[in-house]
Amino acid sequence: MAAMNSGQSQHDGYPIDLPPGIRSAIIDGVNGLQMHILEAGDATRPMLLLLHGFPELAWSWRKLMPSLANAGFYVVAPDQRGYGRTQGWDADFDGDVASFRPLNLVLDALCLITALGRDHVHAVLGHDFGSPVAAWCALMRPDVFRRVALMSAPFPGPPKFPAGLTQSTTVSPRDMQAALAALTPPRKHYQAYYSTRQANADLLEAPQGLSRFLRAYYHVKSADWSGNHPHPLEGTAQALAQLPTYYLMNQSESMAETVAVNAPDDKTAANTPWLTDEELSVYVGEFKRTGFQGGLNWYRAVAMSRTEQALFAGKRIEQPSLFIAGSSDWGRYQTPGAFQRMQSQALGDLKGAHIVDGAGHWVQQEQPAAVLELLDGFLQSD
């Protein structure tokens, strides 16, 4: 067991036996939160901070943590604000949405590091929505976050100054939503749907049941679903219509209805090696207990943070960086041009942008050995 730091207490009662070498703990006083973490390795070793996305948990890193610890690191994966066993966040749709702004999530990460007695981490790793949070950590505090690995979601850099301060030719989100609604059949972007009042209930009370909903959601975004053939897109509604419906939904459907169409049969689900029924049960149990509103608030908070993010316009991440995504993952293309801008503008010392065969969106769960091999050289290099 790692030595306890000030504000840290051992945590028992995790809903499943953790893999050997992984421990559960609660860290008090983290930017107003009691933050639940999974940790592995000797707490005196260089620290890695692992940030999950939606709809995930610290549990999402279970396949990497023991090996990273064996490589000589102290590995910490929190349930981020709005998720899992972390407490102190507002679960009300009409509550404190501003606390879920990306820059406040960076403050969560910084406060967690401080509570663990550190003044920096060797690297921050982020997947899915955790990827832009990791990127903002690196951009804002390069002295603390010495390197950054991004998975599945590319970081195109800070937004330009908003319209009104400088001229902008970017299509507004409202105009794009109208253009999507005018398609045949009418479509809507999943992030707009996730920002609606009914989204939490739609997911939590899915007609097929929560377990089958999550199984289908993870399945369709993985390499297991044969319908994923990602390629670059132009930034028009007609081009975006090529995205799978889990990204560009039919206007009249919920996400639960959307993924049900391509859900795996029971035999396929029971024989998914990267996400067994027992592993899935952790996600099911935690979201059944907390609901999804905390994670959904991240999507709502992005829109209110554009102006403050524009304070960093023109700034790029200069410390060593890495990008990893699955070959069947649409994530790198869902925002047209983002993958290219990340490589040419946002990351000043990009060590590689790697596409992993046999993986979809959940790359660190679907192909952990390949991800670990890529991380090893990146983390161990000078």
Phi, psi and omega per residue, in radians:
M1 nan 2.307 3.111
A2 -1.126 2.589 3.113
A3 -1.078 2.409 -3.124
M4 -1.333 2.386 3.048
N5 -1.723 2.959 3.088
S6 -1.013 2.293 3.130
G7 1.513 0.011 -3.104
Q8 -1.885 2.399 3.091
S9 -2.355 2.526 3.123
Q10 -1.146 2.552 -3.082
H11 -2.187 2.152 3.106
D12 -1.872 2.965 3.014
G13 1.513 0.385 3.046
Y14 -1.071 2.542 -2.942
P15 -1.233 -0.044 3.140
I16 -2.641 2.690 3.054
D17 -1.111 2.148 -3.132
L18 -1.267 2.634 3.061
P19 -0.984 2.622 3.140
P20 -0.913 2.315 3.100
G21 1.634 -0.177 3.123
I22 -1.779 2.352 -3.117
R23 -2.120 2.770 3.111
S24 -1.991 2.413 -3.134
A25 -2.630 2.776 3.040
I26 -1.978 2.289 3.120
I27 -1.947 2.095 -3.116
D28 -1.465 2.730 2.978
G29 1.204 0.722 -3.137
V30 -1.850 1.512 3.122
N31 0.913 0.789 3.124
G32 1.503 0.050 -3.095
L33 -1.939 2.692 2.756
Q34 -1.730 1.836 -2.955
M35 -1.697 2.183 3.060
H36 -1.486 2.342 3.104
I37 -2.253 2.677 2.791
L38 -1.809 2.431 -3.098
E39 -2.404 2.696 3.109
A40 -2.622 2.553 3.084
G41 1.657 3.031 -3.125
D42 -1.314 2.164 -3.076
A43 -1.189 -0.112 3.075
T44 -1.582 -0.111 -3.093
R45 -1.506 2.900 3.076
P46 -0.950 2.466 -2.979
M47 -1.728 2.443 2.958
L48 -1.998 2.350 3.096
L49 -1.951 2.165 -3.046
L50 -1.984 2.115 -3.032
L51 -2.005 2.095 -3.081
H52 -1.467 3.042 3.106
G53 -2.058 -2.600 -3.066
F54 -2.041 2.448 -0.182
P55 -1.650 1.603 -3.017
E56 -2.276 -2.953 -3.061
L57 -2.681 3.064 2.953
A58 -0.905 -0.569 3.121
W59 -0.926 -0.447 -3.105
S60 -1.106 -0.316 -3.092
W61 -1.715 0.124 -2.998
R62 -1.029 -0.528 -3.061
K63 -1.404 -0.253 3.118
L64 -1.762 -0.536 -2.916
M65 -1.062 -0.829 -3.119
P66 -1.064 -0.711 -3.129
S67 -1.196 -0.687 3.091
L68 -1.130 -0.655 3.075
A69 -1.141 -0.733 3.115
N70 -1.131 -0.397 3.104
A71 -1.428 -0.012 3.028
G72 1.877 0.323 -3.109
F73 -1.999 2.681 2.906
Y74 -1.620 2.032 -2.956
V75 -1.912 2.191 -3.096
V76 -2.213 2.177 3.087
A77 -2.185 1.929 3.123
P78 -1.533 2.658 2.740
D79 -1.282 1.951 -3.046
Q80 -1.250 2.957 3.134
R81 -0.870 2.184 3.137
G82 1.725 -0.002 -2.993
Y83 -2.292 2.614 2.846
G84 0.966 -2.293 -3.018
R85 -1.650 0.058 2.996
T86 -1.287 2.352 -3.085
Q87 -2.137 2.780 3.084
G88 1.932 -0.007 3.118
W89 -1.721 2.798 -3.054
D90 -1.605 2.073 -3.101
A91 -1.648 0.113 -3.096
D92 -1.543 2.315 3.085
F93 -0.975 -0.619 -3.128
D94 -1.652 0.264 -3.076
G95 -1.606 -2.546 -2.982
D96 -1.457 1.303 -3.127
V97 -1.155 -0.563 -3.078
A98 -1.060 -0.444 -3.128
S99 -1.190 -0.233 3.140
F100 -1.662 0.121 3.089
R101 -1.038 2.523 -3.117
P102 -0.916 -0.681 -3.101
L103 -1.214 -0.499 3.053
N104 -1.326 -0.511 3.036
L105 -1.162 -0.581 3.012
V106 -1.097 -0.733 3.107
L107 -1.104 -0.655 3.037
D108 -0.974 -0.833 -3.114
A109 -1.102 -0.758 -3.131
L110 -1.124 -0.726 3.126
C111 -1.182 -0.620 3.086
L112 -1.107 -0.801 3.115
I113 -1.018 -0.782 3.128
T114 -1.103 -0.744 3.131
A115 -1.098 -0.462 3.104
L116 -1.532 0.125 3.050
G117 1.424 0.356 -3.113
R118 -1.943 2.707 2.996
D119 -1.940 -0.048 3.056
H120 -2.846 2.916 3.006
V121 -2.151 2.620 3.108
H122 -1.110 -0.667 3.110
A123 -2.801 2.647 2.969
V124 -2.002 2.322 -3.140
L125 -2.055 2.334 3.133
G126 -2.341 2.471 3.110
H127 -2.161 2.485 3.102
D128 0.995 -2.239 -3.138
F129 -1.158 -0.339 3.024
G130 -1.236 -0.335 3.133
S131 -1.163 -0.905 3.074
P132 -1.113 -0.544 3.073
V133 -1.126 -0.774 3.085
A134 -1.062 -0.710 3.136
A135 -1.116 -0.750 3.105
W136 -1.149 -0.617 3.044
C137 -0.992 -0.853 -3.091
A138 -1.180 -0.657 -3.112
L139 -1.203 -0.745 -3.040
M140 -1.418 -0.630 -3.075
R141 -2.320 1.255 3.134
P142 -1.121 -0.372 3.100
D143 -1.237 -0.455 -3.106
V144 -1.668 -0.775 -3.070
F145 -1.810 1.658 -2.880
R146 -1.345 -0.395 3.009
R147 -2.645 2.873 -3.049
V148 -2.528 2.338 3.043
A149 -2.060 2.161 -3.106
L150 -1.901 2.398 -3.110
M151 -2.225 2.240 2.986
S152 1.347 -0.746 -3.111
A153 -1.897 1.952 3.130
P154 -1.241 2.660 3.107
F155 -1.903 1.927 -3.071
P156 -1.466 0.011 -3.081
G157 1.770 3.000 -3.140
P158 -1.114 2.694 3.081
P159 -1.190 2.736 3.025
K160 -1.214 2.876 3.085
F161 -0.983 2.409 -3.030
P162 -1.173 2.752 3.090
A163 -0.952 2.428 -3.053
G164 1.885 -0.545 3.024
L165 -1.691 -0.728 3.004
T166 -2.408 2.895 3.103
Q167 -1.254 2.483 3.128
S168 -2.349 2.398 3.082
T169 -1.863 0.147 -3.115
T170 -1.269 2.398 3.071
V171 -1.161 2.272 -3.108
S172 -1.252 2.647 3.090
P173 -0.966 -0.656 -3.131
R174 -1.149 -0.740 3.113
D175 -1.117 -0.691 3.135
M176 -1.155 -0.711 3.106
Q177 -1.059 -0.693 3.113
A178 -1.147 -0.682 3.127
A179 -1.172 -0.663 3.104
L180 -1.172 -0.689 3.136
A181 -1.169 -0.367 -3.126
A182 -1.522 -0.099 3.109
L183 -1.199 2.868 3.049
T184 -2.066 1.951 -0.080
P185 -1.278 2.817 3.134
P186 -1.059 2.453 -3.116
R187 -2.180 2.913 3.064
K188 -2.556 2.564 3.130
H189 -1.351 2.445 -3.077
Y190 -1.064 -0.558 -3.129
Q191 -1.203 -0.607 3.047
A192 -1.146 -0.731 3.098
Y193 -1.097 -0.770 -3.129
Y194 -1.115 -0.301 3.118
S195 -1.535 -0.014 -3.085
T196 -1.536 2.786 -3.103
R197 -1.110 -0.596 -3.024
Q198 -1.465 -0.184 -3.009
A199 -1.032 -0.773 -3.109
N200 -1.028 -0.843 3.141
A201 -1.153 -0.645 3.114
D202 -1.017 -0.734 -3.109
L203 -1.351 -0.820 -3.060
L204 -1.162 -0.610 -3.108
E205 -1.916 0.655 -3.122
A206 -0.929 2.387 -3.106
P207 -0.983 -0.581 -3.126
Q208 -1.451 -0.038 -3.068
G209 1.648 2.639 -3.042
L210 -1.094 -0.739 -3.109
S211 -1.097 -0.805 -3.135
R212 -1.201 -0.592 3.068
F213 -1.076 -0.895 -3.110
L214 -1.129 -0.669 3.093
R215 -1.035 -0.786 -3.137
A216 -1.165 -0.697 -3.127
Y217 -1.094 -0.841 3.116
Y218 -1.134 -0.621 -3.100
H219 -1.149 -0.881 -3.011
V220 -1.193 -0.401 3.119
K221 -1.647 0.131 -3.130
S222 -1.802 3.064 3.054
A223 -1.260 -0.198 -3.141
D224 -1.206 -0.478 3.134
W225 -1.521 2.190 -3.029
S226 -1.293 -0.116 -3.088
G227 -1.491 0.005 -3.114
N228 -1.608 1.955 3.096
H229 -2.372 1.283 -3.006
P230 -1.168 2.544 3.064
H231 -2.770 2.795 -3.136
P232 -1.063 2.599 -3.114
L233 -2.250 2.644 2.973
E234 -1.451 2.844 -3.032
G235 -1.565 0.783 3.071
T236 -1.999 2.788 3.122
A237 -1.068 -0.687 -3.122
Q238 -1.128 -0.687 3.111
A239 -1.222 -0.723 -3.138
L240 -1.124 -0.395 3.124
A241 -1.106 -0.218 3.069
Q242 -1.329 -0.275 3.102
L243 -1.111 2.581 3.034
P244 -1.031 2.760 -3.079
T245 -1.167 -0.287 3.050
Y246 -1.270 -0.245 2.987
Y247 -1.757 -0.824 3.140
L248 -2.036 1.629 -2.944
M249 -1.366 2.690 2.940
N250 -1.155 2.391 -2.972
Q251 -0.953 -0.623 -3.002
S252 -1.585 -0.013 -3.009
E253 -1.902 2.638 2.968
S254 -1.483 2.957 3.087
M255 -1.156 -0.623 3.103
A256 -1.064 -0.737 3.096
E257 -1.201 -0.639 -3.100
T258 -1.069 -0.870 -3.039
V259 -1.398 -0.344 -3.121
A260 -1.068 -0.520 -3.089
V261 -1.068 -0.603 -3.091
N262 -2.017 0.454 3.125
A263 -1.127 2.558 3.093
P264 -1.247 2.651 3.033
D265 -1.264 2.958 -3.031
D266 -1.063 -0.663 -3.130
K267 -1.154 -0.766 3.109
T268 -1.102 -0.787 -3.140
A269 -1.054 -0.726 -3.101
A270 -1.242 -0.252 -3.112
N271 -2.079 0.656 3.062
T272 -1.633 1.802 -2.991
P273 -1.172 -0.501 -3.076
W274 -1.498 -0.192 3.097
L275 -2.602 1.503 -3.129
T276 -1.234 2.898 3.091
D277 -1.031 -0.646 3.121
E278 -1.150 -0.738 3.106
E279 -1.153 -0.715 3.092
L280 -1.058 -0.584 -3.082
S281 -1.072 -0.453 3.098
V282 -1.169 -0.837 3.089
Y283 -1.044 -0.801 -3.101
V284 -1.053 -0.845 -3.107
G285 -1.116 -0.718 -3.112
E286 -1.242 -0.756 3.131
F287 -1.251 -0.522 3.042
K288 -1.092 -0.617 -3.108
R289 -1.370 -0.710 -3.028
T290 -1.756 -0.354 -2.936
G291 1.316 -3.120 -3.074
F292 -1.847 -0.088 -2.969
Q293 -1.055 -0.637 3.120
G294 -1.012 -0.843 3.111
G295 -1.188 -0.668 3.129
L296 -1.134 -0.509 3.125
N297 -1.123 -0.414 3.070
W298 -1.033 -0.721 -3.131
Y299 -1.152 -0.676 3.129
R300 -1.197 -0.625 -3.050
A301 -1.314 -0.404 3.135
V302 -1.029 -0.786 -3.074
A303 -1.069 -0.618 -3.097
M304 -1.429 -0.050 -3.071
S305 -1.877 0.008 -3.068
R306 -1.016 -0.749 -3.068
T307 -1.140 -0.800 -3.142
E308 -1.192 -0.554 3.067
Q309 -1.142 -0.561 -3.128
A310 -1.164 -0.222 3.006
L311 -1.027 -0.423 -3.092
F312 -1.757 0.252 -3.118
A313 -0.946 2.319 3.132
G314 1.530 -0.194 3.140
K315 -1.524 2.511 3.110
R316 -2.239 2.862 3.106
I317 -1.398 2.097 -3.054
E318 -1.756 -0.341 -3.130
Q319 -1.327 2.868 -3.117
P320 -0.947 2.396 -3.085
S321 -2.422 2.797 -3.119
L322 -2.553 2.552 3.052
F323 -2.221 2.382 3.131
I324 -2.362 2.343 3.051
A325 -2.596 2.768 3.075
G326 -1.402 2.605 -3.127
S327 -1.145 -0.390 3.133
S328 -1.769 0.314 -3.076
D329 -1.729 2.063 3.058
W330 -1.279 -0.167 -2.994
G331 -0.985 -0.622 -3.076
R332 -1.294 -0.219 -3.108
Y333 -2.025 -0.051 -3.047
Q334 -1.135 -0.500 3.013
T335 -1.837 1.849 -3.039
P336 -0.959 2.258 3.079
G337 1.537 -0.232 -3.045
A338 -1.137 -0.731 -3.126
F339 -1.088 -0.706 3.126
Q340 -1.222 -0.758 -3.133
R341 -1.126 -0.634 3.089
M342 -0.983 -0.809 -3.060
Q343 -1.303 -0.618 -3.040
S344 -1.626 -0.406 -3.010
Q345 -2.235 -0.715 -2.903
A346 -1.457 -0.540 -3.049
L347 -1.998 1.957 -3.052
G348 -1.401 -0.322 -3.135
D349 -2.371 1.022 -3.110
L350 -1.320 2.089 -3.110
K351 -1.502 -0.224 3.123
G352 2.887 2.548 2.997
A353 -2.078 1.800 -2.931
H354 -1.861 2.347 3.093
I355 -1.942 2.086 -3.005
V356 -1.672 2.127 3.088
D357 -1.166 2.593 3.079
G358 1.319 0.280 3.121
A359 -2.311 2.575 2.974
G360 -1.854 -2.336 -3.043
H361 -1.222 -0.516 -3.033
W362 -1.659 0.956 -2.884
V363 -1.008 -0.687 -3.089
Q364 -1.327 -0.256 3.037
Q365 -1.664 -0.656 -3.094
E366 -1.303 -0.686 -3.084
Q367 -2.362 1.114 -3.062
P368 -1.095 -0.630 -3.110
A369 -1.107 -0.744 3.135
A370 -1.153 -0.702 3.123
V371 -1.139 -0.749 3.126
L372 -1.076 -0.678 3.124
E373 -1.107 -0.722 3.106
L374 -1.180 -0.696 -3.138
L375 -1.197 -0.586 -3.047
D376 -1.001 -0.918 -3.133
G377 -1.112 -0.663 -3.118
F378 -1.172 -0.792 -3.061
L379 -1.316 -0.529 -3.074
Q380 -1.542 -0.247 -3.106
S381 -1.262 2.730 3.119
D382 -1.270 nan nan
